[in-house]
Amino acid sequence: MGVLSEGLTQVLIPVAALIGLGFALLQWYLVSKVRVSGHSGGHKSYKDSLIEGDFEEGVDSLEVSAKCAEIQNAISVGATSFLFTEYRYLGIFTGVFGVIIFLFLGSVKGFSTKSEPCTYNTGNICKPALANALFSTIAFLLGALTSVLSGFLGMKIATYANARTTLQARYGVGKAFITAFRSGAVMGFLLAANGLLVLWVTINLFKLYYGDDWEGLYESITGYGLGGSSMALFGRVGGGIYTKAADVIADNVGDNVGDIAGMGSDLFGSYAESSCAALFVASISSFGVSHDYTAMSYPLIISSMGIVVCLLTTLFATDIFEVKNVSEIEPSLKRQLLISTVLMTAGIATVNFFALPSEFTLFNFGTDKVVKNWHLFFCVAIGLWAGLAIGYTTEYYTSNAYSPVRDVADSCRTGAATNVIFGLALGYKSVIIPIFSIAIAIYVSFSLAAMYGVSVAALGMLSTIATGLAIDAYGPISDNAGGIAEMAGMSHEIRERTDALDAAGNTTAAIGKGFAIGSAALVSLALFGAFVSRAGIKTVDVLTPKVFIGLIVGAMLPYWFSAMTMKSVGSAALKMVEEVRRQFNTIPGLMEGTAKPDYATCVKISTDASLREMIPPGALVMLTPLIAGTFFGVETLAGVLAGSLVSGVQVAISASNTGGAWDNAKKYIEAGVNEHAKALGPKGSDAHKAAVIGDTIGDPLKDTSGPSLNILIKLMAVESLVFAPFFATHGGIIFKWL
Amino acid sequence: MGVLSEGLTQVLIPVAALIGLGFALLQWYLVSKVRVSGHSGGHKSYKDSLIEGDFEEGVDSLEVSAKCAEIQNAISVGATSFLFTEYRYLGIFTGVFGVIIFLFLGSVKGFSTKSEPCTYNTGNICKPALANALFSTIAFLLGALTSVLSGFLGMKIATYANARTTLQARYGVGKAFITAFRSGAVMGFLLAANGLLVLWVTINLFKLYYGDDWEGLYESITGYGLGGSSMALFGRVGGGIYTKAADVIADNVGDNVGDIAGMGSDLFGSYAESSCAALFVASISSFGVSHDYTAMSYPLIISSMGIVVCLLTTLFATDIFEVKNVSEIEPSLKRQLLISTVLMTAGIATVNFFALPSEFTLFNFGTDKVVKNWHLFFCVAIGLWAGLAIGYTTEYYTSNAYSPVRDVADSCRTGAATNVIFGLALGYKSVIIPIFSIAIAIYVSFSLAAMYGVSVAALGMLSTIATGLAIDAYGPISDNAGGIAEMAGMSHEIRERTDALDAAGNTTAAIGKGFAIGSAALVSLALFGAFVSRAGIKTVDVLTPKVFIGLIVGAMLPYWFSAMTMKSVGSAALKMVEEVRRQFNTIPGLMEGTAKPDYATCVKISTDASLREMIPPGALVMLTPLIAGTFFGVETLAGVLAGSLVSGVQVAISASNTGGAWDNAKKYIEAGVNEHAKALGPKGSDAHKAAVIGDTIGDPLKDTSGPSLNILIKLMAVESLVFAPFFATHGGIIFKWL
C-alpha cells in the first residue's frame, strides 16, 4: 500500500477538481473586467488612454466598443443557434445509440473476462449482464452530456472573450494576449475539472451498486469514454464543415463551433477515455484484484495533480512573464508547454511516492508481471515528455519563425502548384519525429507495465490538458478578435496586432492537434489492449488471415473518412459560392453596397450542409466496429483497430500540419516581417495569391478531416471495448457460416 | 503427381518464353513498317493518302516526317544518355550491395529454417552459409541486370514508336492507336518472356550445384527478386524526378525514362518477386519436400500460360476489333483487361489440372494443411479477378468519361483550391474498392492455402502482365506522340487525335499503377510470410511492444519516403524555373525567338537533380530493413513490414489516382467533348488555369512518389527475406543490451 490513505484520496480528488473550477471562475472574472460596451476599457478609462497616447486615433472609442459588442453578440447568437440545432441531432443519436448499447450488452447472458465466453452451464463466475448493460448506458449518457457541456461552455467563453481581446489590442499586444490567454485558461480548467469531477461522482455512485466488484464497475465506466468521444466526433465534423462552408460572419461563428466546441469535446473525450482505459486495465490487472483503493485511483490522482500543476503554469504566462511585443507571443506559449511538463514531472514523482505501493503485480495476458513504483513513474513521464516532443515538432513545422514554413512560402514564387507540393511534403515529413516519440513512449511503457503502462502514458500526455487547452483555445479566440477588428473597421495597427496573435494561434492550434493525435494513439492502444483482454483473445497475430484483412481494411478507413469529410467541405463551399453569386445577381444594389446581403440563407446553407454531411462519416466510424465485430468477429476487429490506429495517426498529423503550415505561410507573406517575406508580398501579389490557394486547401485538412481522425481511432477502440462481451459471445457470424 | 511429366515441364516453360519473344519481335516488325523519314507512311503511299483525302492539308509530308524523325532521335539520345548515367550509379550501388549481401549472409555460420538458428554444435541439419551467400549474390546481380535490361529495352521500343504513332495519327486515330498499342505489346511480351527465361535458366544452373536441396536453391533464388526490385526503385524515383523537373524536350525524355524504363523495371520486379516468393514458399512447404518437380514449377507454368493467353488477347485489339474513332480507344483497352482475365481463368484451370496433384500437404507455421487442386485454382483466380476489379475501379476514378473526374473538373469553376480538395478526396475514396478486393483475395487465398496461396494469388494478378504492360506502356508512347505532333507543328486535328490517345493513356497508366500496387500488396505479404518462416518466428503478435513499434514506424515510412520524393521534385522544378528565367534574362533574342535556348544546361539540371535526389529515398528503403533487423531484431522488422504494407498501399493508390484524375480533368476541359466541358473551357479560362495547377500537383504524386511506394513495400519485404538468416542469428542488438 502507498502512503496516501483511502479517505484522504477520496477528499483530494474532488478538492483538486474544485480548485480547478475556482481558478477557471477567477480567470473569467478577470476577463469580464474588460467592458465591451458603454465604456471603452476595464481597468483604464478612456481619458487615461488618450493621455498615455497609445489609443487609437480618429476612431471614437464608444462607437467602436458598441460595434464590437454588436458583432460579438451576433457571433454568440449564431454559434448558440447552430449548436442547439446540432444538439437536437445529437440528442436523437444519443438516445438511439444508448438503446443499442443496452440491447446489445443486455443480450449477453453473462460474461467472464477470464477465459471463454461463459454460459449458465459452465462453472465460470459470470457477471449479470443486465447490470453491465444498464450502467454502461448510464455512463455513456453521462459522458455524452459532459462532452456536450464542455464544448458548449467553451463556446460561451470564447464568444465572450473575442471582442474583449479586440478592444484590448488597442492598448497593446500584451493586453490583448493576456485576455485571450486567460479566456483559453477558463476553458481549459473548466473542462479538466469538470471531467474529473463528473467521473469521480459517477464512480462513487456506481460503487453503491457494484460494491466490491471493481472489475464490473470500471467495465461499465468505459461507457463514459464512449459517450464523450462520440459527441466529439460529430462536434468536430459538423463544426468543421460549418466553419469552412461559412461566409464572413459565419466564419467567426464556425471557429467557435468547430475549433472551440468541437475541440473541447474532443480533448474531453481523450481525457475521459484515457482515464477509463487506465481505470479498467487497473481493475483487471492488479489494484482492482487486491482492492487497493488509492492505487486504483492513481489515474484520477494524476489528473488532480495535473490541475494543480497547470494552475501554477498559467501564472507564468499571466503574471510572471509579460508579453511586451509581437515576437514574444509564440515563445510565451511555447514556454507554457515546457513549464507544465517540467512541473508535472515532479508532480508525477510525488503522486507515485504517496499513492502507489513500492511494488505490485500486473496480470498481462495470462502472465504475471512485477512492476515497481518507479517503473510507473517512467511510464507516465515518458508519455508527458513525448507530448512535449510532439508539441515542439509541430511548432517547428507550422510556425513561420522557422525554415519549413518559410520554404513553403518561398515556393509560392513559382505558383500555387509548388506551394501545394511543398506543403504536402512538409506535412508528410512532420510525421517522422512524432511517430518515433510515440513509438518510444509505447515501447518503454509497454515493456515496463504492459497495457497499464500504455494507458498511464496516455494519461501523462494529457495530464497537462488544462494548459494544452488554454493555449489551444487561445488560437480561435485571437482569430475571432482579428475578424471583429476588421469588421469594426479598426485601424491597420490594431489588425496587425490581432494578426500576430492569430499567427501564434495557428501554431498553438496545430500543437493542440498534435497532442490530441499523440494521446489518441496511446489511448487507442490502451483501449485496444483492454478490448483484447475483455474479448478473451490471447494473441493478435498478423499472420492469420482474419487479423490481416482487418489490418489492411482498418488502415484504409482514415482515407475513406477523409474522402467523405473533405468532399463535404468542398461541396458545402461550392454551394455557398453559388449562393453568394446568386445574391449578387438578384439583389439590386448589393454590388454597390447599398443593399444588405441575405445572411440568413447563407447561414442556413452552412448549417444544413454540416448537419447533413456529418452523418455519413459519423455512421462510418460508429458502425464499423459493430459490423466488423458482429460479422467478422473479434480477431478481425482487433486487426481493424490496429490498422486504423497506425494509419490514422499518420494521416491526421500530416493533414493538421500541412494545413497549419499553409495558413502561416500566407500570414508570413502578409506580415512581411523580413526582406524575404517582403519580396514575396504584399497582399495581392502572385505569390500571395498562391499562398491563399494553399491556405484554402489546408482548411478542411486542418479543421475537419485531420482533427476528426484522432476521434475516429479512439472512438472505434472504446466502442469495441464497450461491446466486447457482445462480440465475444455473438460475433463472427460470417465465419461461422463459411 | 499431376499429369504433366517433369521432362515436358522442362520443355514447355522455355518454349512459352520463346513464343513470347517471337511475338514481341513480330509486333516490332509490324511497327517498324511505319517509316519515320524519307517516306511518309509504311503501307500507304503519299499519293494514296491524298486521294483518300484524310491526309493533312498544307503540311508537306516529307518535311513533317523528317522533323518527327529528328525529334524522335533527340528524345532517344536524351533518354539513352540519362539512363546510361543512371546505370553508372546503379552499377556502383549493385556492386556495393552485392558485397553486403555476400558478407552478411556469409557471416551466418549455417542456418536451418526448421527451428532455432543452428550452430555447428547442434544436431540441426544446417546449410553451408557460404554457398547461400554466393548464390544469393549471383541471383541478385542477375535480377538487377534483367531489371535494367527490361527498362532499357522498353525505353528503346517506346522511343522507336512515338514518332511513328504521331505520323500514323495523320491517317486516323485507329492507325495511331494500333501503332502505339503494338509497341506497348512489344515491351510487355519482351519483359514477361525475358523474366521467365532468365529465371528458368538460373534455376537450372543453380540446380547443378544444389541438386536435391530445393529449399537451399529457392532460398538463393530470392536474391533475383531483390535485384529486380532495387533497380526498379531507383529507376522509378530517378526517372520520376527527372520527368517532372524537365522542360519541354526533356519532358518527353522523362516519360521514357520514368514511365517506361522505371515502370518496366518495377513490374519486372513484381513479377520476379512473386515468382520467387511462390517458389520459395513451395520449396519449404510441400512440393520441395516431396520433390515433385512439375508441381514445384507451378508458378513458372502459370507465367508460361499467361504469355500464351496474353498473346491471344493482343490479337483482339490489333486484329479482331478495330478502333475507328476516339470514343472507342478506352473501351478497347478496357476490353483487353476483361478478355485476358477470362481467358486466363480457363488457362489456370488447365494448368491446375495438368500440373498439380489432386491433393497435397502444405506446412504452415508448424501445422499441416491439406490443399486440394481446385483450392489452388481459386487462389490464383481470385488474385487475377481482384486485379481486374482494381483495374476497373481505377479506370472509373481516373477516366474523364465518368462522374468522379467530371466532378473534379467542375470544381475548377471555383478555383484551384476546390480542385485540389476534390482531387485529394477522389484519391482517398478510390482506395476503398481496391482495398476490399485485396482483402478478399488475401482472405480466400490465405485460408485455402496459407502463404503459398497468397503468393500464387499475387502471381495470378501478374499472370497477364504482358497485356497489363502493353496497355500501360501505350500511355507514355501516346503522350510522346502528342508532344512530337506539337513540336513538329502538326495541325490541330492531329493533335486532337493524339490528345485522345493520351487521355486514354493516362487512364491506362493509372490502371497499370493499380495493378502494380495491388500485386505488390499480395507479393509483399507472401514475402513477409516467407521471411517470418525463414527467420523462425512463430507469431507476429501486435500486442507485443517490439512488434507494435515496428508496425507504427513502418506505417510512417511511406510518408517519410513521399516527403523526400515530393520535395525533390519540387526543388528540381524550382531550379529549372530559375534556370529558364535566367536564360530569358541573359540570352539576347531568346524572348523574341531569334536565339536558341541552352537546352544542355536544363537537361544537366534535371539529370543532376534526379540522380542526387534519388539517393536519400533509396537509402531509406534499402537501409530500413537492415537497421531494423540488425538492431531491433526480427519481430520489430516483421512489424515494420506489416505496417509499411498496410499503410503504403493506401498512400500509393490514392496518390496515383489523384494525379491521374487531375490530369484527365484538365484534358476534359481542354477537349470540350460536351456542353459541360465547353462551359468550363477553353484553354486559358479560369477553370482551365485551376485545372492546370491540379495537374502540376498531381505529377509528382502519380509519377514519382505514388508508384515508387509499391516498390518500397515489396523491396523491404524481399530484402528482409534475403537477409533473414543474418537477422535471426545476429539481429536485435539493442534489445540484447537492454
Interface residues (C-beta under 8 A of the other chain):
Chain A: F365 S411 T414 G415 A416 A417 T418 V420 I421 F422 L424 A425 L426 Y428 K429 V431 I432 I435 F436 I438 A439 I440 I442 Y443 F446 S447 A521 L525 G529 V532 T539 V540 D541 V542 L543 T544 P545 K546 V547 F548 I549 L551 I552 V553 G554 A555 M556 Y559 W560 S562 A563 M564 M566 K567 V569 G570 A573 L574 V577 A638 G639 A642 G643 L645 V646 S647 V649 Q650 S654 I693 T696 I697 P700
Chain B: F365 S411 R413 T414 G415 A416 A417 T418 V420 I421 F422 L424 A425 L426 G427 Y428 K429 V431 I432 I435 F436 I438 A439 I440 I442 Y443 F446 S447 A521 L525 F528 G529 V532 T539 V540 D541 V542 L543 P545 K546 V547 F548 I549 L551 I552 V553 G554 A555 M556 Y559 W560 S562 A563 M566 K567 V569 G570 A573 L574 V577 A638 G639 A642 G643 L645 V646 S647 V649 Q650 S654 I693 T696 I697 P700
